[in-house]
Amino acid sequence: MSETIKEIKFYIPSDRKEEIINALHEKGICQIKKTVKDIPDMCKEMTLIKKDVDKIHEKLLEHKPFINIEGGIKALFNPSAPKKFESVRKKNWLKDLKNQLNTIGIKLLELESELESTEEALDNNRNIISALKLLPNIPTNEFNETNNLKWEIGIIPQDAVPLLEMDKAIAVIEPINLSESLICMIDMKDSHTYKSLQENGFRPLEFPRTDEKPGKIQKELHDENSGLRKKIMIIKKQLKQLAIDNEREFAIYSEELRIEAERLDVLANPDESSCFSIQEAWVPEKNLDKFNALLKKYSSDYLYEEDEKEDGPTLLKNSKLAKPFELITGLYSLPKYKRFDPTIFIAFTFPLFFGIMLTDVVYGIALTLFAYALVRGVGKNDEGIRNFSMLLVLCGISTIVMGAVFGSYFGNFFQMIGLKVPLILDSMKDIMPMIAIVLTIGLIHMTMGLVVGFMENLKQKKVRDAFANQGVWLSFVMAIVFLVTSMMVTIQSLQMIGFAFLGLAVLMQFGFNYQKDGPISAVLSLFNFSGFLGDLFSYIRIMALAIGTSGIALAVNFMTFLANDMIPYVGIIFAIIVFVIGHLFNMAMNGLGAFIHTLRLHFLEHFSKYYDGGGQEYTPFYANRKLTRYEVE
């Protein structure tokens, strides 16, 4: 279902426009229709300032201390109530922000630049020390060039040594590891030997040429590095403190700039005279009284016109249990205004398919408890996480029920230790009954979509589309039902009815396509019947995932007992590790697979029969303050 939404055109005094728009923004009870296409200059300025603020905020976050594991778990499952701060909106707040932006930005840039140069100096010293360790213990200026001679000292791959063209050069080559060698070579300045070195992967060593020996230079560099490391620690401490002192403030500024840009964007709507401003909004019917009361509060001199249009935005309205599955509907596409909302179907079939695929009582309990902990934890402060977590809770409950049906508790673990568990079906043995069950479920699932599509087309007076797009396939479904039933109960009349429906389906398919695109298209369209059967057999993936989950669980249990029996003394420890990691892996991977394949069955096999979405989401004009509070006067 979806909410009834009214289009409101309201006339307000120009001198109260800013106050009224600001109040509507803070309350979030309507969606303002934007009538100006170009972005106002003030909005552009706000956007640019916000970009700079966000850039500094991201850098401050990089230097802010990380939350420890204990704190992260607490924030996930038992978060504190979000703390809100007073809005920074006051006289000259943008001027104050620009000053702060300039001050903190320069300070941050200076510290990061100093940190980068210090770390580069430290890395450079380390490279020099590594090079000096390879040199003989003689003054390094012995390797200086003369008028006619030059030294080449560096690293070269060992397999490239035979390829060098040495000419008249004198070289000492020593392996330094399995793949590289140190080469010290003296040669004439005008020789072509250096070119041969470059062509064969030569990397020259960089080191200072002084009258000191490598050992002494290394000691001096080590002492210098000690000072550089201390300096780096001091700079990082300063950056950390800068982040602690200013990160929250810049997050608040970012929020205020977003809100201000949204407000200015609406204030730029051009329909305005010297006395009155004309605004248009979409208002949910449940908010009409609040909307009217707000206008009356700021001015008694207002007028508005109310209407309901077919092109209105969509605001879904479902029960508490079905609401989490609006995420799935929105992931595909929202329905058009007042059209059929498939969420009610998804709320039943999505957990059912997921539960059959994951099909393990213990996995279901673990998923339910984890998801419910998220609902009671971080979900308290985030509606999106709360809805998704509730969706997982319902999928977990379905998994528990389906696991009990298939007698799966950590797969066949309890059976392996000699305990009997009640079950209705064995996913590893009752293959044919399972195929029959999932195909029946698939046929019902597809038929539900076809019936809804047929009714929707009739409601919109699209009779031809109803029979061409859904009637053909409903007739084919009836043919399948009667023909399959006649095979099981051997009643001749059922078979005749089945063939009659099949003939009707073929005639309708051929006739509608012949009328639309001609004889060739009509003949080719008959292959769509095989496509329909292909969609139906796609539901066998439900059974395949169920078998996969049980099969991997069986393999994990087998390896667990094998580790316990084959490894003396500590076998039980290895068995526990294999058991825990194996079942966690199985639950995670097959849980993800179950979610993805359930999505696929809804999006491709189910929605394709009747649902095309195309709705425009209702987006309230709402400040949505997460960090700040602001009281409307």
C-alpha positions, 0 to 999 in steps of 0.5 A: 500500500501507499499513502495518499499524497496531496498536491498543495499550491500555497500562497504566503506573504513574501515577508514571512516566506523565509520563516515558513520555509525554515519551519517546514524544513525543520518539521519535514512534513512535506516535499517542496516542489522545486520550480527553478532549474538552475542552482542559485549562486548562494547554493553554489557558494554553500556547496563549495564551502561544504566541500572544503569543510568536508575535506578538512573533516575527512583529514581530521578523522584520519588523525583521530584515535581509532575506537578500540575493539571493545568500544566498537562492539559496544557501539554496535550492540549497545550504543549510547544515545546520540548526543546533539549539540546546539546549532551553530546558526547565528548571526555571522556564523558563515564568517566565523566558519570561514575564519575557522576554515582558514585557521585550522586548514592552514594549521593542518596543512603545515603539520601534514606537510612537515610530517610528510617531509620528516617521513621522507627524510627518515625513509631516505636515511634508511635507504642510505644505511641499507646501501652503506652496509654493502660497501667496503669499510673505506672512505666513501669519497674513494668512489668519486669520479676522476677526470677520466674514470667513474664508478658504478655501484649498485644492484643487478639481477644475477641472471643479467650478469652474463649479459653485461657488455663489460668492454674495458671495465673492471668490476667486482660482483658479489651475490647479496641474496638468491636473486640479486648481486652487488656490482662495483665497477670502474670504467672510462667516462666515455664507455658504453658499459653504463647503457648495458647496465641500465638495459639489464635492470641495474639499480644504482646505490645512493650514498654520500661521498665523504672522507668518512667510512660507511660504519661511522656514517651509518652511526650518524644516520641512526642518531639522526633517525632517532631524532626524526622518529621523535619528531614524527611522534610529536607531529602525530600527537599534535595532529591527533590533538587537532583532530580531537579538538576540531573534528566534531565542530567541522562535522557540525559545520558540514551538517549546517551547510547541507541544511542551509544549501537545501533551504536556499535552494527552495527559497530561490523558487521564482514565483513571487510578487511584491506581496505573495510568494507561491510555493508547491508541495506534496503533502501526505494526507496524514500531515495536512492538519500539521501543514495547515497549522504551521502556515496559520502559526506564521501568518493568517494571510495565506491561501492554498489549493489542494489536489490529488494527481496520478503523477504524485510521489510514492510513500509506502505504507505497510504493517510493522512486519512488512515494513522491513521488506520495503527495502527490497521493493525500493532496491528494485523500483518503487511502484507508481503512485497508488499502484500495487505495492509488492511488499506484501508478497515479498514479506511472506515469500522472501523469508520463506525462500531464504529459510528453505535455502539456509535450512538449519535450526542452529544457523537460524537461531544464530542469525536471529540473535545477531540481527535482533542484537543489531535492532536493539543496538545500533538500529535504535539510532538508524532506521535503515539498519533497524529495518534491514536487521528486522528483515534478517530476524524474520529470515532467521525465524524462517530458517529455524522453522525450515531447519526443523522441517529438514531435521538440520541442527548443525547439519547432521551433527546430532545424528552423528553422535547417535541422537535422533531428531524429528524431521519431515524431509531429508534434504540429502535423500528426498530429492524428488519430493523437494523438487515437486515442492519447490516447483509448486512454490515457484508456480504459485509465486509466479501465478500470484504476480500474473493475477495481480498484473491482470487485475492492475491492467483491468483496473487501468482499463487496459483489457488487451494488455491484461490478456496479452501479458498475463491472460496467456500465461494464466491459461498456460498455468491452468494447463500445467496444473490440470495436465500434471494433476491428470498424470497423478489421478488418471482422470481423462477429463482433467487431461482434456481440460488441460489441453484445452487451456494449453490450446487457448494459451497458444491461440492467444499468444499467437493471435496477440503477437500476429495482430501486433507484429505480424506472422513471423513474430507470432510464430517466434513468440511461441518460444516464450512458452519454453522461457516460462518453463525456464523461469519455473525451473529456476526455482529449483535453485531453492532446493540446490541451496538447501542441499548445498548447506546440508552437504557442507555441514555434513563435510564439516562434521565429518572433518571434525570427527576425523580430527578428533579420532586421528590426532592424539591428545590435542585432537579435541582442540583441532576438532573444535576449531574445525567445527566452529570455523567450518560452520561459521563459514557455511552459515556466512557463505550460504546465508549470502547465497540464499539472500542473493538467490532469493533476490534473483527469484523475486526480481527476475522470475516474479516481478517480470510477470507484472511489475515494472516499478517506475515510481518516484520516491516521496522525499520530505523537505527535511533538515534531518539533523543528526548532530545538532538541535534547532528549535523553530520559533 
